[in-house]
Amino acid sequence: MSIARVKFAVPLLRHPALLLNSRMVVRSLSNPPPENQPQAPQKPVDSVDRAKWAVGEKNPSKDGKKNWILRLLGYYTQESTDIRSSIMLYTNAREQAARQEFLRQLGVENDLASRFQLECLHVWMIFVRLRREGKRGKAMSQEVFDRFWEDMTKQLVSLEVKSISLNTRTRELQNAFYGSAVAYDFSLANSDAILASALHRNLFNYNPRCRPTQLLQMVAYVRAELHRLHAMPTEEFLAGGWRFTPPLAARAPPSSA
């Protein structure tokens, strides 16, 4: 088992989405909902619906009518909502890291270590934005972190990493993540040269084939995305319905050094 905290290794009925309040159950059985009350929500139909679905808003595909069963089961509690949102935030990071532009135009190597560092970079940007959200942001950072390492452990298993060395390999990757995050954090209040150095060391692994123009484009991309996420309203960001900008389309904000 990975050394990362495994949040869902608990009995199923203890999951917050399935916890039942006995008084609510008795009350609902005594006063059943109208016959025309909607059943389970439909799958989100577009990006707006997807964002609303994640944060537990009214069912977007059913004219905004509430679903009493999901509320009864705790689907709309803050903890359950944040778990779903954390999945979407991590999915955003993973999908962006898989974009081929990083490999084809920006000089990132197509190997496990480089793809892992791409995910680290995007997860780190999400963490930077979550720091503004206080206690809730801290809890959601842990949820995103858990999703990241659950997924990474699955990838290692799919690569047939032996279980006896799985913890060691996972620990090595975690140390690499922490190291890169510290380097990127240091660049936040410093010049683009510091960020370029951190990217060259962690993402490009000092690859001599990485051209200066490619490194500068990556710096501009990171600065632009940090600026955009910083300006994004809290609920929009936490919903996870947004997407990272295509890397070649990003432009550094005017205030960038």
C-alpha positions, 0 to 999 in steps of 0.5 A, spaced: 500 500 500 502 506 498 504 511 503 500 516 501 493 517 505 488 512 503 482 516 505 477 511 502 479 505 506 473 505 510 467 501 510 462 503 505 456 505 509 461 510 513 462 514 506 459 521 507 455 520 501 451 514 504 451 516 511 443 516 513 440 521 519 435 517 522 430 522 523 431 524 516 429 517 514 423 517 519 420 524 516 421 522 509 418 515 510 412 519 513 411 524 508 413 521 501 415 526 496 410 527 490 409 522 485 412 527 480 418 528 484 425 527 479 429 521 480 436 520 480 439 526 476 441 525 469 448 525 467 451 532 466 450 535 459 455 540 458 461 543 461 456 548 465 452 542 467 458 538 469 461 544 474 454 544 477 454 537 478 460 537 481 459 542 487 452 539 488 447 544 485 440 543 483 440 538 478 441 542 471 438 537 467 432 537 470 430 544 470 433 545 477 428 541 481 432 538 487 433 530 488 430 529 495 434 522 495 440 525 494 439 530 499 437 524 504 443 520 503 448 526 504 450 527 497 450 535 498 454 535 504 460 540 504 465 534 505 461 530 499 461 536 495 468 537 496 470 530 494 467 530 488 470 537 486 477 535 488 476 529 483 474 534 478 480 539 479 485 533 479 482 531 472 483 538 470 491 537 472 491 530 469 488 532 462 492 538 461 499 534 463 497 529 457 496 534 452 501 533 446 503 540 445 508 539 451 512 534 448 511 536 440 512 543 441 515 545 448 521 540 448 518 535 454 521 528 454 516 523 452 517 518 458 514 517 465 518 521 469 517 527 465 509 526 464 509 525 472 513 532 472 508 535 468 502 533 472 506 535 478 506 542 475 499 542 474 497 540 481 502 545 484 498 550 480 491 548 483 495 548 490 497 555 489 490 557 488 487 553 494 491 556 499 487 562 498 481 558 501 483 558 508 480 551 512 476 549 506 482 550 501 487 546 506 482 540 506 481 540 498 488 540 497 489 534 501 483 531 497 486 533 491 493 530 493 490 523 495 487 523 488 493 524 485 497 519 489 491 514 488 492 515 480 499 514 481 499 508 484 495 505 479 499 507 474 505 504 477 501 497 478 499 498 471 507 498 469 508 492 473 512 495 478 512 489 484 509 490 490 515 489 494 518 495 491 511 499 490 512 503 497 519 505 495 518 507 488 512 511 491 516 515 496 521 517 491 516 520 486 513 524 492 520 526 494 520 529 487 513 532 487 515 536 494 522 538 491 519 541 485 513 544 489 518 548 493 522 550 487 516 553 484 514 556 490 520 560 491 519 562 484 512 565 486 515 572 489 522 572 484 524 573 477 522 569 471 529 567 471 528 563 478 522 559 475 526 558 468 531 555 473 526 550 476 523 548 470 529 546 467 531 542 473 525 539 474 520 538 468 526 538 463 531 535 467 537 539 464 535 536 457 540 539 452 535 539 447 531 544 450 531 550 446 531 557 450 525 559 446 521 553 449 523 554 456 521 561 455 514 559 453 513 554 459 515 560 463 510 564 460 505 559 460 505 558 468 505 565 469 499 566 465 495 560 468 497 562 475 494 569 474 488 566 471 487 562 476 488 567 481 483 572 478 478 566 478 472 567 482 472 562 488 466 558 486 468 557 479 474 555 481 472 550 486 467 547 481 472 544 477 468 546 470 474 550 468 480 548 463 487 550 463 489 554 457 492 550 451 500 551 452 501 555 446 496 560 447 498 562 453 501 569 454 504 571 460 500 577 464 503 584 464 505 584 471 510 578 469 517 580 471 
